Amino acid sequence: MPKKDKQIEYIWSDKKRTIFGLPISFTRYYLTENRLITREGFLNVKEDELELYRIVDKSLSRSICQRIFGCGTITLFCKDADTPEKQVVSIKCPREVSDLIGSYVSQYRDRYSIRGRDMIGSAGDNEDCCDHDN
């Protein structure tokens, strides 16, 4: 169920889970229609936003302890200068969240006609490597 926080509607949110799968942490994750937001800290709060269209791949890992308590870690590989790899650590129902992120990445890219090649570029973009016949 979507949640609202000061004009932002969250599709999903969860806390980083610690030992025994308990959400005793000051790291919180929020998913909106076009961004993944990570908020860390108690007194000094650091917030990082990742535009969903920049995600090019994702993976899911679950240690034995995470599997026992129904948690997992999603690693997102991005075309972002300051965050080339983003981890969503120890969250509940990681498979469902990974699928949810994937569906919103596809929706966002389709809405704005963005494809992976638009971010990566093509092999012919670098003119310095070409032989010039004079």
ZAFI-586751 format. One record per residue: x, y, z of N, C-alpha, C in turn. Coordinates in nm, 4 decimals, padded with zeros to 6 digits. Example, Ala and Ser with C-alpha at 12.3 -4.5 7.8 and 13.67 -1.06 7.14 Angstrom:
BEGIN
[[01.3190, -00.5690, 00.7800], [01.2300, -00.4500, 00.7800], [01.3200, -00.3300, 00.7800]]
[[01.2850, -00.2250, 00.7080], [01.3670, -00.1060, 00.7140], [01.2900, 00.0030, 00.7870]]
***
This chain:
BEGIN
[[00.0837, -00.1179, 00.0000], [00.0000, 00.0000, 00.0000], [00.0881, 00.1240, 00.0000]]
[[00.0647, 00.2189, -00.0906], [00.1455, 00.3398, -00.0966], [00.1349, 00.4226, 00.0305]]
[[00.2474, 00.4806, 00.0713], [00.2524, 00.5670, 00.1889], [00.2939, 00.7063, 00.1442]]
[[00.2488, 00.8075, 00.2178], [00.2853, 00.9446, 00.1860], [00.3696, 01.0031, 00.2972]]
[[00.4697, 01.0830, 00.2578], [00.5553, 01.1522, 00.3523], [00.5919, 01.2867, 00.2916]]
[[00.5254, 01.3926, 00.3352], [00.5532, 01.5279, 00.2883], [00.5492, 01.5369, 00.1353]]
[[00.4366, 01.5071, 00.0768], [00.4115, 01.5198, -00.0660], [00.4754, 01.4105, -00.1518]]
[[00.5475, 01.3153, -00.0944], [00.6073, 01.2066, -00.1711], [00.5298, 01.0792, -00.1414]]
[[00.4864, 01.0106, -00.2457], [00.4145, 00.8855, -00.2288], [00.5111, 00.7690, -00.2477]]
[[00.5247, 00.6877, -00.1424], [00.6144, 00.5740, -00.1465], [00.5384, 00.4490, -00.1857]]
[[00.5947, 00.3745, -00.2795], [00.5360, 00.2492, -00.3228], [00.5753, 00.1380, -00.2269]]
[[00.6973, 00.1457, -00.1776], [00.7506, 00.0452, -00.0853], [00.8506, 00.1136, 00.0061]]
[[00.8593, 00.0685, 00.1308], [00.9637, 00.1154, 00.2217], [00.9934, 00.0045, 00.3220]]
[[01.1162, 00.0023, 00.3694], [01.1585, -00.0971, 00.4674], [01.2844, -00.0462, 00.5346]]
[[01.3174, -00.1074, 00.6467], [01.4410, -00.0780, 00.7172], [01.5403, -00.1896, 00.6945]]
[[01.6670, -00.1544, 00.7036], [01.7720, -00.2548, 00.7006], [01.7552, -00.3416, 00.8248]]
[[01.7596, -00.4704, 00.8066], [01.7388, -00.5638, 00.9170], [01.8734, -00.6064, 00.9743]]
[[01.8768, -00.6255, 01.1047], [01.9986, -00.6683, 01.1721], [01.9828, -00.8130, 01.2169]]
[[02.0488, -00.8502, 01.3199], [02.0468, -00.9877, 01.3681], [01.9041, -01.0331, 01.3970]]
[[01.8732, -01.1548, 01.3663], [01.7420, -01.2169, 01.3815], [01.6348, -01.1518, 01.2939]]
[[01.6746, -01.0766, 01.1922], [01.5790, -01.0152, 01.1010], [01.5006, -00.9007, 01.1602]]
[[01.5500, -00.8435, 01.2685], [01.4797, -00.7330, 01.3350], [01.5171, -00.5992, 01.2716]]
[[01.4207, -00.5096, 01.2529], [01.4495, -00.3798, 01.1907], [01.5049, -00.2776, 01.2900]]
[[01.6125, -00.3143, 01.3578], [01.6765, -00.2245, 01.4541], [01.7939, -00.1584, 01.3832]]
[[01.7641, -00.0560, 01.3064], [01.8658, 00.0092, 01.2247], [01.8215, 00.1517, 01.1947]]
[[01.9174, 00.2345, 01.1606], [01.8870, 00.3715, 01.1210], [01.9045, 00.3889, 00.9705]]
[[01.8922, 00.2786, 00.8963], [01.8948, 00.2833, 00.7502], [01.7567, 00.2452, 00.7006]]
[[01.7000, 00.3316, 00.6184], [01.5654, 00.3096, 00.5676], [01.5671, 00.3267, 00.4160]]
[[01.4905, 00.2436, 00.3469], [01.4813, 00.2464, 00.2014], [01.3394, 00.2833, 00.1602]]
[[01.3288, 00.3672, 00.0577], [01.1993, 00.4102, 00.0040], [01.2024, 00.3956, -00.1474]]
[[01.0943, 00.3457, -00.2038], [01.0811, 00.3355, -00.3487], [00.9633, 00.4204, -00.3921]]
[[00.9889, 00.5120, -00.4849], [00.8820, 00.5908, -00.5459], [00.8681, 00.5433, -00.6907]]
[[00.7841, 00.6080, -00.7674], [00.7659, 00.5682, -00.9070], [00.8910, 00.5870, -00.9903]]
[[00.9783, 00.6801, -00.9510], [01.0960, 00.7062, -01.0344], [01.2284, 00.7108, -00.9589]]
[[01.2289, 00.6875, -00.8274], [01.3530, 00.6950, -00.7504], [01.3580, 00.5893, -00.6415]]
[[01.4802, 00.5512, -00.6066], [01.5063, 00.4707, -00.4882], [01.5846, 00.5604, -00.3927]]
[[01.5309, 00.5790, -00.2746], [01.5903, 00.6701, -00.1764], [01.6424, 00.5882, -00.0591]]
[[01.7672, 00.6169, -00.0190], [01.8270, 00.5544, 00.0988], [01.8532, 00.6641, 00.2001]]
[[01.8004, 00.6470, 00.3192], [01.8193, 00.7444, 00.4271], [01.8910, 00.6738, 00.5412]]
[[02.0083, 00.7250, 00.5791], [02.0896, 00.6642, 00.6847], [02.1169, 00.7654, 00.7943]]
[[02.1210, 00.7168, 00.9186], [02.1619, 00.8007, 01.0297], [02.0498, 00.8335, 01.1251]]
[[02.0908, 00.8804, 01.2428], [01.9961, 00.9188, 01.3475], [02.0054, 01.0688, 01.3729]]
[[02.1220, 01.1163, 01.4144], [02.1410, 01.2598, 01.4359], [02.1843, 01.3280, 01.3067]]
[[02.2837, 01.2737, 01.2424], [02.3275, 01.3230, 01.1121], [02.2690, 01.2310, 01.0066]]
[[02.1744, 01.2817, 00.9321], [02.1037, 01.2002, 00.8336], [02.1622, 01.2258, 00.6957]]
[[02.1955, 01.1165, 00.6272], [02.2448, 01.1230, 00.4899], [02.1416, 01.0565, 00.4009]]
[[02.1052, 01.1242, 00.2932], [02.0044, 01.0714, 00.2022], [02.0635, 01.0626, 00.0622]]
[[02.0444, 00.9479, -00.0021], [02.0954, 00.9249, -00.1370], [01.9777, 00.8847, -00.2254]]
[[01.9683, 00.9470, -00.3425], [01.8612, 00.9168, -00.4356], [01.9203, 00.8586, -00.5627]]
[[01.8531, 00.7582, -00.6155], [01.8946, 00.6942, -00.7394], [01.7761, 00.6932, -00.8345]]
[[01.7926, 00.7545, -00.9513], [01.6879, 00.7533, -01.0526], [01.6769, 00.6125, -01.1092]]
[[01.5566, 00.5590, -01.1163], [01.5365, 00.4208, -01.1578], [01.5827, 00.3931, -01.3004]]
[[01.5735, 00.4917, -01.3900], [01.6129, 00.4655, -01.5273], [01.7627, 00.4389, -01.5405]]
[[01.8421, 00.4736, -01.4389], [01.9867, 00.4509, -01.4429], [02.0259, 00.3069, -01.4073]]
[[01.9326, 00.2280, -01.3580], [01.9618, 00.0899, -01.3207], [01.9722, 00.0064, -01.4478]]
[[02.0872, -00.0615, -01.4638], [02.1078, -00.1441, -01.5828], [02.1019, -00.2932, -01.5510]]
[[02.1234, -00.3316, -01.4255], [02.1185, -00.4724, -01.3877], [02.0984, -00.4820, -01.2373]]
[[02.0547, -00.5990, -01.1916], [02.0368, -00.6204, -01.0479], [02.0641, -00.7656, -01.0147]]
[[02.1030, -00.7885, -00.8897], [02.1239, -00.9253, -00.8429], [02.0715, -00.9367, -00.7005]]
[[02.0452, -01.0600, -00.6598], [01.9901, -01.0884, -00.5281], [02.0805, -01.1895, -00.4600]]
[[02.1180, -01.1624, -00.3363], [02.1976, -01.2582, -00.2591], [02.1329, -01.2773, -00.1231]]
[[02.1420, -01.4008, -00.0740], [02.0822, -01.4342, 00.0554], [02.1762, -01.5288, 00.1282]]
[[02.2328, -01.4830, 00.2378], [02.3169, -01.5694, 00.3202], [02.2270, -01.6673, 00.3956]]
[[02.2875, -01.7637, 00.4599], [02.2088, -01.8629, 00.5343], [02.1268, -01.7961, 00.6447]]
[[02.1870, -01.6996, 00.7146], [02.1129, -01.6285, 00.8203], [01.9975, -01.5479, 00.7611]]
[[02.0216, -01.4829, 00.6476], [01.9156, -01.4056, 00.5838], [01.8019, -01.4969, 00.5379]]
[[01.8352, -01.6128, 00.4848], [01.7314, -01.7063, 00.4408], [01.6474, -01.7555, 00.5579]]
[[01.7113, -01.7809, 00.6719], [01.6372, -01.8269, 00.7903], [01.5329, -01.7240, 00.8336]]
[[01.5695, -01.5955, 00.8261], [01.4799, -01.4900, 00.8738], [01.4031, -01.4196, 00.7616]]
[[01.4082, -01.4746, 00.6399], [01.3292, -01.4207, 00.5293], [01.3794, -01.2898, 00.4740]]
[[01.5095, -01.2673, 00.4827], [01.5692, -01.1424, 00.4349], [01.6623, -01.1698, 00.3165]]
[[01.7110, -01.0637, 00.2557], [01.8067, -01.0744, 00.1474], [01.8600, -00.9377, 00.1098]]
[[01.9629, -00.9373, 00.0246], [02.0263, -00.8141, -00.0193], [02.0153, -00.8036, -00.1704]]
[[01.9678, -00.6899, -00.2185], [01.9579, -00.6620, -00.3614], [02.0725, -00.5688, -00.3977]]
[[02.1482, -00.6053, -00.5000], [02.2549, -00.5199, -00.5512], [02.2096, -00.4655, -00.6856]]
[[02.2109, -00.3332, -00.6986], [02.1706, -00.2659, -00.8215], [02.2951, -00.2088, -00.8887]]
[[02.3135, -00.2401, -01.0161], [02.4252, -00.1880, -01.0934], [02.3710, -00.0742, -01.1775]]
[[02.4332, 00.0438, -01.1640], [02.3763, 00.1660, -01.2190], [02.4759, 00.2421, -01.3045]]
[[02.4223, 00.3222, -01.3941], [02.5004, 00.4185, -01.4698], [02.4849, 00.5536, -01.4005]]
[[02.5475, 00.5631, -01.2830], [02.5400, 00.6839, -01.2016], [02.6813, 00.7161, -01.1548]]
[[02.7231, 00.8407, -01.1678], [02.8602, 00.8791, -01.1370], [02.8976, 00.8552, -00.9910]]
[[02.8111, 00.8918, -00.8983], [02.8470, 00.8777, -00.7574], [02.8048, 00.7445, -00.6964]]
[[02.7167, 00.6685, -00.7624], [02.6706, 00.5401, -00.7085], [02.6649, 00.4358, -00.8200]]
[[02.7803, 00.3811, -00.8617], [02.7756, 00.2798, -00.9680], [02.7165, 00.1467, -00.9208]]
[[02.7210, 00.1230, -00.7906], [02.6643, 00.0012, -00.7333], [02.5925, 00.0378, -00.6043]]
[[02.4658, 00.0013, -00.5966], [02.3837, 00.0348, -00.4801], [02.3336, -00.0943, -00.4177]]
[[02.3503, -00.1089, -00.2874], [02.3007, -00.2268, -00.2184], [02.1837, -00.1903, -00.1285]]
[[02.0782, -00.2678, -00.1408], [01.9628, -00.2579, -00.0526], [01.9783, -00.3788, 00.0394]]
[[02.0311, -00.3534, 00.1594], [02.0831, -00.4586, 00.2468], [01.9785, -00.5115, 00.3438]]
[[01.9714, -00.6426, 00.3537], [01.8899, -00.7146, 00.4532], [01.7476, -00.6619, 00.4652]]
[[01.6709, -00.6820, 00.3605], [01.5313, -00.6403, 00.3617], [01.4417, -00.7639, 00.3571]]
[[01.3199, -00.7498, 00.4040], [01.2209, -00.8579, 00.3992], [01.1709, -00.8747, 00.2560]]
[[01.1363, -00.9959, 00.2196], [01.0793, -01.0302, 00.0884], [01.1625, -00.9744, -00.0272]]
[[01.2912, -01.0077, -00.0337], [01.3789, -00.9472, -00.1346], [01.3403, -00.9805, -00.2788]]
[[01.2888, -01.0998, -00.3050], [01.2494, -01.1370, -00.4419], [01.1357, -01.0475, -00.4901]]
[[01.0360, -01.0249, -00.4076], [00.9227, -00.9408, -00.4454], [00.9676, -00.7959, -00.4673]]
[[01.0573, -00.7476, -00.3820], [01.1063, -00.6099, -00.3952], [01.1895, -00.5959, -00.5225]]
[[01.2721, -00.6952, -00.5525], [01.3521, -00.6932, -00.6747], [01.2623, -00.6889, -00.7978]]
[[01.1571, -00.7690, -00.7979], [01.0621, -00.7678, -00.9095], [00.9888, -00.6341, -00.9186]]
[[00.9547, -00.5762, -00.8032], [00.8874, -00.4459, -00.8003], [00.9781, -00.3370, -00.8584]]
[[01.1038, -00.3364, -00.8186], [01.1995, -00.2390, -00.8724], [01.2125, -00.2577, -01.0226]]
[[01.2251, -00.3819, -01.0675], [01.2366, -00.4102, -01.2107], [01.1172, -00.3617, -01.2900]]
[[00.9977, -00.3798, -01.2359], [00.8781, -00.3354, -01.3081], [00.8730, -00.1829, -01.3170]]
[[00.9131, -00.1137, -01.2106], [00.9115, 00.0325, -01.2159], [01.0232, 00.0877, -01.3033]]
[[01.1363, 00.0190, -01.3110], [01.2432, 00.0585, -01.4036], [01.1897, 00.0505, -01.5463]]
[[01.1223, -00.0591, -01.5808], [01.0669, -00.0765, -01.7153], [00.9601, 00.0280, -01.7457]]
[[00.8709, 00.0542, -01.6503], [00.7660, 00.1539, -01.6712], [00.8246, 00.2920, -01.6944]]
[[00.9257, 00.3284, -01.6143], [00.9878, 00.4607, -01.6244], [01.0577, 00.4756, -01.7589]]
[[01.1303, 00.3707, -01.8005], [01.2000, 00.3760, -01.9293], [01.1013, 00.3822, -02.0455]]
[[00.9932, 00.3056, -02.0379], [00.8928, 00.3082, -02.1442], [00.8237, 00.4437, -02.1523]]
[[00.7936, 00.5017, -02.0386], [00.7238, 00.6311, -02.0350], [00.8066, 00.7403, -02.1022]]
[[00.9382, 00.7389, -02.0804], [01.0242, 00.8428, -02.1352], [01.1108, 00.7947, -02.2508]]
[[01.0815, 00.6782, -02.3051], [01.1533, 00.6201, -02.4202], [01.3040, 00.6164, -02.3974]]
[[01.3445, 00.5659, -02.2826], [01.4867, 00.5530, -02.2487], [01.5236, 00.4065, -02.2614]]
[[01.6325, 00.3777, -02.3286], [01.6833, 00.2422, -02.3434], [01.8248, 00.2369, -02.2884]]
[[01.8746, 00.1196, -02.2639], [02.0092, 00.1015, -02.2105], [02.1155, 00.1624, -02.2991]]
[[02.0977, 00.1544, -02.4312], [02.1969, 00.2101, -02.5233], [02.2044, 00.3625, -02.5134]]
[[02.0960, 00.4259, -02.4663], [02.0962, 00.5707, -02.4501], [02.1921, 00.6139, -02.3401]]
[[02.2158, 00.5273, -02.2427], [02.3044, 00.5613, -02.1320], [02.4463, 00.5144, -02.1575]]
[[02.4627, 00.4026, -02.2256], [02.5940, 00.3432, -02.2430], [02.6664, 00.4019, -02.3625]]
[[02.5968, 00.4299, -02.4694], [02.6596, 00.4811, -02.5899], [02.6955, 00.3667, -02.6825]]
[[02.7328, 00.4004, -02.8032], [02.7681, 00.2965, -02.8998], [02.9176, 00.2977, -02.9246]]
[[02.9665, 00.1942, -02.9882], [03.1097, 00.1798, -03.0133], [03.1611, 00.2868, -03.1079]]
[[03.0772, 00.3408, -03.1939], [03.1209, 00.4397, -03.2923], [03.1226, 00.5820, -03.2401]]
[[03.0952, 00.6031, -03.1119], [03.0903, 00.7386, -03.0574], [03.2276, 00.8024, -03.0421]]
[[03.3317, 00.7247, -03.0281], [03.4649, 00.7776, -03.0015], [03.5377, 00.8017, -03.1326]]
[[03.5469, 00.9268, -03.1756], [03.6098, 00.9602, -03.3037], [03.7618, 00.9589, -03.2938]]
[[03.8188, 00.9669, -03.1749], [03.9635, 00.9689, -03.1591], [04.0270, 00.8365, -03.1979]]
[[03.9512, 00.7285, -03.1962], [04.0055, 00.5968, -03.2267], [04.0023, 00.5647, -03.3742]]
[[03.9350, 00.6459, -03.4535], [03.9160, 00.6152, -03.5941], [04.0388, 00.6575, -03.6743]]
[[04.0637, 00.5839, -03.7809], [04.1701, 00.6209, -03.8749], [04.1154, 00.7254, -03.9698]]
[[04.1874, 00.8321, -03.9860], [04.1439, 00.9370, -04.0780], [04.2372, 00.9355, -04.1981]]
[[04.1813, 00.9153, -04.3154], [04.2594, 00.9174, -04.4389], [04.2637, 01.0583, -04.4935]]
[[04.3813, 01.1114, -04.5117], [04.3957, 01.2468, -04.5673], [04.4519, 01.2404, -04.7053]]
***
